[in-house]
Structure formats: C-alpha cells, structure tokens
Amino acid sequence: MDIRRFGPGHRRPDGPPGTTGVSAQVIHQDARGSIQELAFRTHAMVTPHENPNSSFFIVVSGGGFVQVGEERTRVMHGEAVVWPA
C-alpha cells in the first residue's frame, strides 16, 4: 500500500510550466498517465497547450472557465471536464 498526501502543505508553489497563479502536487505518475492536484488562485491561468492524452479536470471548490479551441465555458465545483487528446 502506498499512501499519497496532497493538499495544502504538499503543493509546489510555482505550479507546472505554463501556469500563472497555480500551485500543484503530482499525486501519481507512470508511463500510463499522471494524476495531479492543481490549486488556482484568483485570476490563475494555464497557457493554452496541446496534450497527447485525454485529461479529466474535476472542480472540487470554486469555479472558473475552461477552453478547448474556440469553445469556452464556465465550470463550478461539483463538475468535471473531459478534454480530448
């Protein structure tokens, strides 16, 4: 058994490359994919980018906007977004 800790106190303060106002923690990563926790401050942003993998974005608190191509929509806590590869 391997217990992974995340949340406040475990995030790296600078966030992943291409982000502004984001702190993060990799929870799991292997050749098949990764699971990361991202915490967004007010007006935080992830630079638009491509990803060869499908991504699942689960909003557990607060809300904001997500975008794929020209499609942009608001998301709130309790919603999940699936981004295509």
N, C-alpha and C positions, 0 to 999 in steps of 0.2 A: 504494500500500500504506500502511496506517495501523496501526501497532503500538500497542496499548493496554497500559499497565502497570497491574498491580494487586497486591494482597497487602500485607504489612507495609510501612509507609513510604508507602503511597499512599492509605490509607483516611482518611476524615474521622472524627475521634474521637467526635463526638457522635451519629453514626448518623442514620438517617432520622427524621422526626417520628413520634411514637407508639411509639418504641422505648426500651428500657432495657437498658443493658449491651451495646449493639451498636455496632460501628464499620463503616463501609461505604465503598464506592467504586463510582461509576457507571462501567461499562466501555463501554457504548454506549447511546444513547437517540435515537430519532427518532419520527416520527408513528406508526409501526407497533408500537412497543414499546420495552422497555428491558432491559438486562442489567446486573445489579448483583452485586457481591460483598458478602456480609454476614458479619462475624465476630462470633460470640456468646461473651461471657464467661459464666462460671458464673452460673446463675440469670437470664440475659438473657431479654428478652421483647419480642414485638411485640404491641401492643394489637390486639385483635380489630377487624377492619375489613372493608369491602366493597371489591371491586375489579372494575371493568367488564371486565377482561381475564383470561384464563386465566393462571395463574402456575405455573412449574416451579421447584422447590426441590431442589437437589442437595446432599446432605451429603457433603463430601469428608473430614471429620475429626470425630471425636467423635460426639455424638448428642444427642437431646433429645426433646421432644414437639411434635406439630403438632395443630391442631384446625380442623375445619370444622363450623360449627354446634355440635351436641352431640357429634359424633364426635371422639374424641381418641385418638391412638395414638403409640407410641414409634417414632422413626426413628434409624438408625445410619449411620455412614459407609458409603459404597457403595450407598446407597438414594436414590431420587428421589421427590418428592411432586408430584403434579399437582393444583393447586387449580382448581376450575371458576370461571368468571367470576361 
